[in-house]
Amino acid sequence: MVMDLSAQMMQATVQLEQPLGDGTRTVGTGFLISETSPDGKPHTILVTANHVFDKMPKTEARVGYRFPNSDGSWSYSPQTLRIRDAKGHPLWTHHPSRDVAAISINAPEAFAKAAIPEDYLAADDTFSKYKVEAGDQMMTLGFPRGLAANPAGFPILRSGRVASYPIAPAKIFPTFLLDFAVFPGNSGGPVFMSGPSRHAAGDNGQEGPDEEFIAGLLTQQVELNSERLGIGIVTNARFIRETIALIKDPNAPVTEVASEASISGAKAASAEEVAQPE
């Protein structure tokens, strides 16, 4: 893998919003994945948390695309995306048991090129291959409270350490904890690793090979007695892969989760909680 995943994820992550008609909007985060159909044709898939779309009642959402200008500046230019049919039925595909959604889109050419290849989604052996464990640092992108990093509409990059053990296999541990403060609007943001492995260093003391993969997406925050604990819940990338497969084949196999440790008081970082001025 040769791309700078941090920079590429910045390009591929977008704000999702829907005006409420009263001067406010709901906000979530999504990111673009590129996959290739059996006939060799590339497709751009928008991935987010299922509850982001589910809490948007209208037929269209807005995707926060950004376009470079000749002087080095950027223009923020949201475009509409139809997410429901005329009867209000969802047009996106969601995982039957996890909070993951995906929808095929016709993205502007620049964004289609920025989409992350599906191979960068963590596979079943990725965590063990890179010896990912509690204490490892991961990065995440999003729009907390609808806030962007700048007027161009780029996401805010943050980081946190894996706060639970064990975190694999996904069939047994479909989610894991990340130690960082979560806000409404972060939902659906990618969680990824990008940099040299601290576990795979050779005998000569040099850093190991780069860890470049998407570990999952942010779906919830931990809240207890109405107090946010500064802990995010990340859904494993395996379920993103399965959701994308369901777009092509509604009968594609999905993982039956054997068990999952419950976290008392966990609340979804729901986009419906965001009511920002338009």
Residue pairs with C-beta under 8 A, 6 or more apart in sequence:
1 120
1 210
1 212
1 213
3 212
4 194
5 116
5 120
5 192
5 194
5 212
5 213
6 139
6 157
6 192
6 194
8 114
8 116
9 31
9 116
9 139
9 141
9 190
9 192
9 194
9 214
10 141
10 154
10 155
10 157
11 111
11 114
12 31
12 32
12 33
12 111
12 114
12 115
12 116
13 29
13 30
13 31
13 32
13 141
13 142
13 155
13 189
13 190
14 29
14 30
14 31
14 32
14 46
14 63
14 64
14 65
14 111
14 153
14 155
15 27
15 28
15 29
15 30
15 63
15 64
15 78
15 143
15 146
15 148
15 153
15 155
16 27
16 28
16 29
16 30
16 48
16 52
16 53
16 61
16 62
16 63
16 64
16 188
16 271
17 25
17 26
17 27
17 28
17 61
17 62
17 64
17 78
17 146
18 25
18 26
18 56
18 57
18 58
18 60
18 61
18 62
19 25
19 62
19 278
20 26
20 275
23 277
23 278
24 275
24 276
24 277
24 278
25 146
25 274
25 275
25 276
25 277
25 278
26 55
26 56
26 271
26 272
26 274
26 275
27 143
27 145
27 146
27 184
27 185
27 271
27 274
27 276
28 48
28 49
28 52
28 53
28 143
28 185
28 187
28 188
28 271
28 274
29 48
29 52
29 141
29 142
29 143
29 155
29 185
29 186
29 187
29 188
29 189
29 218
30 46
30 47
30 48
30 52
30 63
30 188
31 46
31 47
31 48
31 116
31 141
31 188
31 189
31 190
31 217
32 44
32 45
32 46
32 47
32 105
32 107
32 111
32 112
32 114
32 115
32 116
33 44
33 45
33 46
33 47
33 102
33 115
33 116
33 117
33 118
33 121
33 240
33 244
34 42
34 43
34 44
34 45
34 112
34 115
34 116
34 117
34 118
35 42
35 43
35 45
35 117
35 118
35 244
36 42
36 43
36 118
37 43
37 248
42 112
43 104
44 104
44 105
44 106
44 107
44 111
44 112
44 115
45 102
45 103
45 104
45 105
45 115
45 118
45 244
45 247
46 63
46 81
46 102
46 103
46 104
46 105
46 107
47 100
47 101
47 102
47 188
47 190
47 217
47 240
47 243
47 244
48 101
48 102
48 187
48 188
48 217
49 99
49 100
49 101
49 187
49 188
49 217
49 218
49 219
49 235
49 268
50 92
50 94
50 95
50 98
50 99
50 100
50 101
51 99
51 187
51 219
51 268
51 270
51 271
52 101
52 187
52 188
52 270
52 271
53 61
53 83
53 90
53 92
53 94
53 101
53 103
54 90
54 94
54 101
55 270
55 271
55 272
56 83
56 271
57 88
58 84
59 82
59 83
59 84
59 85
59 86
59 88
60 80
60 81
60 82
60 83
60 84
61 80
61 81
61 83
62 78
62 79
62 80
62 81
63 78
63 79
63 80
63 81
63 105
63 107
64 76
64 78
64 148
64 153
65 76
65 77
65 78
65 79
65 107
65 108
65 111
65 153
66 74
66 75
66 76
66 77
66 152
66 153
66 154
67 74
67 75
67 77
67 108
67 110
68 74
68 110
69 75
73 152
74 152
74 153
74 154
75 152
76 148
76 151
76 152
76 153
78 153
79 108
81 103
81 105
82 91
83 90
83 91
83 92
83 103
84 90
84 91
85 91
91 103
92 101
92 102
92 103
93 101
93 102
93 103
93 243
93 246
93 247
93 250
94 100
94 101
94 102
94 243
95 101
95 239
95 242
95 243
95 246
95 254
96 254
97 254
97 255
97 256
97 257
98 174
98 219
98 235
98 239
98 243
99 219
99 220
99 235
99 268
100 217
100 219
100 235
100 239
100 240
100 242
100 243
101 188
101 243
102 240
102 243
102 244
102 246
102 247
103 247
104 247
107 115
116 214
118 241
118 244
120 212
120 213
120 214
121 213
121 214
121 237
121 240
121 241
122 213
122 214
122 215
122 216
122 236
122 237
122 238
123 238
123 241
124 169
124 170
124 238
126 132
126 213
126 215
126 237
127 167
127 168
127 215
128 168
130 193
130 197
130 199
130 200
130 211
130 213
131 197
131 199
131 200
132 162
132 167
132 168
132 193
132 211
132 215
133 162
133 165
133 166
133 167
134 161
134 162
134 163
134 164
134 165
134 167
135 161
135 162
136 161
136 162
136 193
136 198
137 159
137 160
137 161
137 162
137 193
138 159
138 160
138 161
138 162
138 178
138 191
138 192
138 193
138 215
138 234
139 157
139 158
139 159
139 191
139 192
139 193
139 194
140 157
140 158
140 159
140 160
140 178
140 180
140 186
140 189
140 190
140 191
140 192
140 218
140 232
141 155
141 156
141 157
141 158
141 189
141 190
142 155
142 156
142 158
142 185
142 186
142 187
142 188
142 189
142 218
143 155
143 156
143 185
143 186
143 189
144 156
144 182
144 183
144 184
144 185
144 186
145 183
145 184
145 185
145 274
145 276
146 185
146 274
146 276
147 156
147 185
148 154
148 155
148 156
149 155
149 156
149 157
155 189
158 180
159 180
160 178
160 179
160 180
160 232
161 178
161 179
162 176
162 177
162 178
162 179
163 176
163 177
163 178
163 179
163 231
164 173
164 176
164 177
166 173
167 173
167 176
167 236
168 236
170 236
170 238
170 239
170 255
171 255
171 256
171 257
171 258
172 257
172 258
172 259
173 236
173 260
173 261
174 235
174 236
174 238
174 239
174 255
174 257
174 260
175 216
175 219
175 220
175 233
175 234
175 235
175 236
175 260
176 216
176 233
176 234
176 236
177 222
177 231
177 232
177 233
177 234
177 263
178 191
178 218
178 231
178 232
178 233
178 234
179 230
179 231
179 232
180 230
180 231
180 232
181 228
181 230
182 218
182 220
182 221
182 228
182 230
182 231
182 232
182 269
183 221
183 269
184 269
184 270
184 271
184 272
184 273
184 274
185 269
185 271
185 274
186 218
186 221
186 232
186 269
187 218
187 219
187 220
187 268
187 269
187 270
187 271
188 217
188 218
188 219
188 271
189 217
189 218
190 214
190 216
190 217
190 218
191 214
191 215
191 216
191 217
191 218
191 232
191 234
192 213
192 214
192 215
193 211
193 212
193 213
193 215
194 210
194 211
194 212
195 210
195 211
196 207
196 208
196 209
196 210
196 211
197 207
197 208
197 209
197 210
197 211
198 207
198 208
199 208
200 208
200 209
201 207
201 208
202 208
213 237
214 237
214 240
215 234
215 236
215 237
216 234
216 235
216 236
216 237
216 239
216 240
217 234
217 235
217 237
217 240
218 232
218 233
218 234
218 235
218 269
219 233
219 234
219 235
219 268
219 269
220 232
220 233
220 266
220 267
220 268
220 269
221 228
221 229
221 231
221 232
221 233
221 266
221 267
221 268
221 269
222 228
222 229
222 231
222 232
222 233
222 263
222 265
222 266
222 267
223 229
223 265
223 266
223 267
224 264
224 265
225 265
232 269
233 263
233 266
238 255
239 254
239 255
242 252
242 253
242 254
242 255
245 252
246 252
246 254
